[in-house]
Amino acid sequence: MTTSLLLIVQIVLVIIIVIAVLLQKSSSIGLGAYSGSNDSVFGAKGPSSFLAKATFTIGFLFVVNTITLGYMYSQSSQASVLDAMVENTNVVAPAAVETKEGNKNVK
């Protein structure tokens, strides 16, 4: 249950970090050209400083989530199906029959 939730969070973080990286300005502009004017919610400097901080934060969360998922999957892989196996059964073994020669034969 927990690993499924963390895996969903991982996918959401990947999508958000891809969008955050594409919105940043670079030498080829990328999607940063569509960020609008400087009179936006990001402030007078534009989205560059906000997006840099957001990208760092999301990247940090991504790394922490990846390490947590790796730890949880390694712990679950150490458990074996045989650990939960029930050793007591109700099956009765056939009785050994003794022959004239003294050897035990199982029929």
C-alpha positions in Angstrom: 0.0 0.0 0.0 2.7 2.5 1.0 4.9 1.6 -2.0 2.0 2.1 -4.3 1.4 5.6 -2.9 5.1 6.5 -3.1 5.2 5.3 -6.7 2.2 7.5 -7.6 4.0 10.4 -5.9 7.1 9.6 -7.9 5.2 9.8 -11.2 3.6 13.1 -10.2 7.0 14.5 -9.2 8.5 13.5 -12.5 5.7 15.3 -14.4 6.1 18.5 -12.3 9.9 18.6 -12.6 9.7 18.2 -16.3 7.3 21.1 -16.6 9.4 23.2 -14.2 12.5 22.6 -16.3 10.8 23.3 -19.5 9.4 26.6 -18.2 12.9 27.9 -17.3 14.7 30.2 -19.8 17.7 28.8 -21.5 19.8 29.6 -24.6 17.1 28.1 -26.8 14.3 29.7 -24.7 12.2 26.4 -24.4 8.7 26.9 -23.0 10.0 29.9 -21.0 8.9 32.2 -23.9 5.3 31.6 -22.9 5.8 32.8 -19.3 4.2 36.2 -19.9 5.4 39.7 -18.8 7.3 40.7 -15.7 4.1 41.8 -14.0 3.2 38.2 -13.1 2.8 36.4 -9.8 6.5 35.6 -9.8 7.6 39.2 -9.2 9.6 41.8 -11.1 12.5 39.4 -11.8 10.2 37.1 -13.6 9.9 33.4 -13.1 13.6 32.6 -13.2 14.4 32.7 -9.5 11.1 31.2 -8.4 11.4 28.4 -11.0 15.0 27.7 -9.9 13.9 27.4 -6.3 10.9 25.3 -7.2 13.0 23.0 -9.5 15.6 22.5 -6.7 12.8 21.7 -4.2 11.0 19.3 -6.5 14.3 17.7 -7.4 15.2 17.2 -3.7 11.8 15.6 -3.1 12.3 13.4 -6.1 15.7 12.1 -4.8 14.3 11.5 -1.3 11.3 9.6 -2.7 13.6 7.6 -5.0 15.8 6.6 -2.0 12.8 5.7 0.1 11.3 3.6 -2.7 14.6 1.8 -3.2 14.8 1.0 0.5 11.3 -0.3 0.7 11.7 -2.5 -2.4 14.9 -3.9 -1.1 13.3 -4.8 2.2 10.3 -6.5 0.5 12.7 -8.5 -1.8 14.4 -10.0 1.3 11.1 -11.6 2.4 10.5 -15.0 0.9 7.3 -16.8 0.2 8.7 -19.8 2.1 8.8 -17.6 5.3 5.0 -17.6 5.4 4.6 -21.3 4.6 2.8 -23.5 7.1 4.9 -26.5 8.1 2.1 -28.5 9.8 -0.1 -30.5 7.5 -2.9 -33.0 8.0 -1.5 -35.5 5.4 -0.8 -38.9 6.9 2.2 -40.7 5.5 1.6 -44.3 4.4 2.8 -46.9 6.9 5.8 -49.1 6.1 5.1 -52.8 5.7 7.6 -55.3 6.9 8.3 -58.3 4.6 9.7 -61.7 5.5 13.2 -60.7 4.7 13.2 -57.9 7.3 13.3 -55.1 4.8 10.8 -52.4 5.0 8.9 -51.7 1.8 6.4 -49.0 1.3 3.3 -49.9 -0.7 
